[in-house]
């Protein structure tokens, strides 16, 4: 029986690799306008931080305690969020994250759900604060 081989660099899309390996949006903000935190059943945790200016997400960042898939999904959420209005940001969903990354393993879809969940909590926090 042949053993399956996995070549990380060859088996992932450019989008996945960019999002998984980018660290520029990994930052804890002291006084965000919106904050959300979720911990998945797998034990991974994502915190999302949003800064709103003129009704748009001017800046977003995250902290993650989890795997590379979780990191890629959190970065992708931020990629889609910055520059959008709060109303537009609610349209970002799990399917959009999975589609963009292209090669997120099926068994890791919960990472996209975790990132979206933390993001939605941050959006809700913005609404509660009436930012």
C-alpha positions in Angstrom: 0.0 0.0 0.0 1.5 3.3 -1.1 1.9 6.0 1.6 0.3 9.3 0.9 2.7 12.2 0.8 1.9 15.8 1.7 4.1 18.6 0.4 2.9 21.7 2.3 4.3 24.2 -0.3 2.8 22.3 -3.3 -0.5 21.2 -1.8 -1.7 24.7 -0.8 -2.8 27.7 -2.9 -0.9 30.9 -3.0 -3.8 32.6 -1.1 -3.6 30.0 1.6 0.1 30.3 2.0 -0.1 34.1 2.1 -2.7 34.1 4.8 -1.2 31.3 6.8 2.3 32.9 6.9 1.5 36.6 7.2 2.0 38.1 10.6 1.4 41.8 10.0 -2.2 41.7 11.4 -1.5 39.7 14.5 -1.7 42.4 17.1 -3.6 43.0 20.3 -5.2 46.4 20.4 -5.7 48.2 23.7 -8.9 50.2 23.0 -10.7 48.7 20.0 -14.1 49.9 18.9 -15.1 46.2 18.6 -13.8 43.1 20.2 -14.8 39.4 19.9 -13.3 36.2 21.3 -14.2 32.6 20.5 -12.7 29.3 21.5 -13.5 26.2 19.4 -14.1 22.7 20.4 -10.6 21.9 19.1 -9.1 24.3 21.8 -8.0 27.0 19.4 -8.9 30.6 20.4 -9.2 33.7 18.2 -9.6 37.3 19.4 -10.6 40.0 16.9 -10.1 43.7 17.3 -11.7 46.4 15.1 -11.1 50.1 14.7 -14.0 52.0 13.0 -13.5 55.4 11.3 -16.3 57.2 9.3 -18.5 54.1 9.5 -15.9 51.8 8.0 -13.5 49.2 9.4 -10.3 51.2 9.2 -8.1 48.6 10.9 -8.5 45.1 12.1 -6.2 42.7 13.9 -6.3 39.4 15.7 -4.6 37.2 18.3 -4.8 33.5 17.8 -3.8 30.5 19.9 -4.1 27.8 17.4 -2.9 26.0 14.3 -1.8 27.4 11.0 -5.3 26.9 9.5 -6.8 29.0 12.3 -4.2 31.7 11.5 -5.0 31.6 7.8 -8.7 31.9 8.4 -8.3 34.9 10.8 -6.1 36.7 8.4 -8.5 36.1 5.6 -11.4 37.6 7.6 -9.3 40.7 8.2 -8.4 40.8 4.5 -12.0 41.0 3.5 -13.1 43.3 6.4 -10.8 46.3 6.2 -12.4 49.1 4.3 -15.9 47.8 4.5 -18.9 49.3 6.3 -20.2 47.4 9.3 -23.2 46.4 7.2 -21.0 45.1 4.4 -18.8 43.3 6.9 -21.8 41.1 8.0 -21.7 39.6 4.5 -18.3 38.0 5.1 -19.0 34.4 5.9 -17.4 30.9 6.3 -18.0 30.0 2.7 -16.2 33.1 1.4 -13.2 32.3 3.6 -13.1 28.7 2.4 -13.5 29.7 -1.2 -10.7 32.3 -1.0 -8.2 30.0 0.7 -8.9 27.3 -1.9 -7.0 24.6 -0.1 -8.2 24.7 3.5 -8.5 21.0 4.4 -12.1 19.9 4.7 -11.5 18.6 8.3 -10.3 22.1 9.2 -13.4 24.0 8.1 -14.1 24.6 11.8 -11.2 27.1 11.8 -13.1 29.3 9.3 -16.2 29.0 11.5 -14.2 30.0 14.5 -12.7 33.1 12.8 -16.1 34.2 11.5 -17.6 33.7 15.0 -15.0 35.9 16.7 -15.4 38.5 13.9 -19.2 38.5 14.3 -18.8 39.0 18.0 -16.5 42.0 17.3 -19.1 43.5 14.9 -21.8 43.0 17.5 -19.6 44.8 20.0 -19.3 47.7 17.6 -23.1 47.9 17.3 -23.6 47.7 21.1 -21.1 50.6 21.6 -22.8 52.5 18.7 -19.5 53.2 17.0 
